Amino acid sequence: MTFYEAALCILQREGKPLHVTTLTQLVIEAALLAHIGKTPQEVMESRLLAMARKRDERRVCITAPHTFALTEWSLPEDLAALELPIEESFEKNTGPLLRGRERDPSASTSKVRIAGRGERTRGQWREEDSERRRQKKPLAEVAIDIFNACKAPLSAVDLAAAARDRELISDDLGAEALVHALREENRRRVEAGRKPIFDFLPSGEIALRQEALDEANRTSGAQGRGDKAEAPLTLARLLALAVDQKKSALRQLRRRLGELDGQAFDKAMTALLERSGYLDLKVARRNRDGLVFVARRREGLLDLRCAIRVIRGSGEVGRAEVEDLRRGLSQLGSQLGVIVSAGEVTREAKQEAQSNQPLVFLLCADALAELCLDKEIGVTRTQIEFCEMDEDFFRRCGDQARDDRDRRRAGRERDDHQRDRRHHDRQRGNRAAEAKEQSQGSGAGSER
């Protein structure tokens, strides 16, 4: 393996961020490297830094100075540590070389090229940009400073050009990388329960949300005065924390399953199979690496006979294990096979499991941990009551009160209209009666 591939394996196995010293030591202990060299720690950090600085398809990120993690863990990234140079004060290997000197050249940080730096070597880049790198800020802070100065939305190209003119970012940093950094800043703020600070307009321009900036300034000012200004725990933040905690539990559960001794793993898998709907579970064969069960599983109106091979440890499941189980299905009177293991499955084993009949299901690696989590094997679930003010309720109350006022007002207006109409009718009747009396009086006077 290369240094990068070995580091990915160790980070996946440990499930937590590791300092480059610890990471290099674990890689060497696991004998994963094709060749080590005299300065493996410097080579390891240079490779990981180069991959962490990639713009697309990154698998590693830096969470603290000289500390790396997998991007799939969604941990906060330390952008300042990402720009730090590689320290050359690592302990040198004073022992004998593991390979011949002609195949084991000395790794020099001045000869390592950085992704995105063109043909410049690290030594040239360090000489040209050391002063600018010491003054460099995170990209989000750079964008805030520029927006505060111009007081207007900017396109990504103009924003990157303004930052380069002020020598706040490197010359080769493009608009796409800057937009990605600002979107990541918005995502981190939303996960923390705060408002996003950058607006991405339909016109393609980027603007600064002033209200979010004011909130950030108030929070930072309160923290500077020693006040407690914690971000409110919103439902979205709680759900994001729950998702992160579930991923962490899956990694821990998978690692713990691989560390169990033989009998403990057999007991755990027996409980898992019983809760998963496998009936009449019996041990049919005992192998050196585990047990083979026979069981019955109800699928609709059918009863399927299953042979289940439990493989202990965290070793890889290969084609041989699948072929061995398939050959024994007829002897065990089973219609399908299941392999249960905490280890990874090779590509050849997956192809073999799908290629021929009868089918062999692979309940391994992450799939095993997810099933254990679903069936509550080795985990506990806790329900949390989350109370949050319901603004819709108060809005509905206000709407109902406004509707009631409108109905009462309409009723009063209707009553006033009817009263006016009755009064008008009475006045018209009185005028008609007076006119009739006058006409009668004038008729009597003419007769006399």
Protein Blocks (a to p, Z undefined) as FASTA:
>chain_A
ZZklmmmmmmmmnopacdfklmmmmmmmnopafbgbjmlmlmmmmmmmmmmmpmbhpabd
cfbghiacdfklopacdfklmmpccdfkbccdfbdcfbdfklmccddfklpccehiljad
fklmmmmmmmmmmmpccfklmmmmmmmmnopacdfklmmmmmmmnopacfklcfklmmmm
mmmmmmmmmmnopacfbdcdfkopacddfklmmmmmmmmmmmmnopacdddddfklmmmm
mmmmmmmmmmmmmmmmmmpcfklmmmmmmmmmmmnopahiacfbdcfkbccddddddehj
accdddddddehjbdcdfklmmmmmmmmmmnopabdcdddfbdcdfklmmmmmmpccddd
ddehjlmmmmmmmnogoiacdddddddddfklmmmmmmmmmmmmmmmmmmmmmmmmmmmm
mmmmmmmmmmmmmmmmmmmmmmmmmmZZ
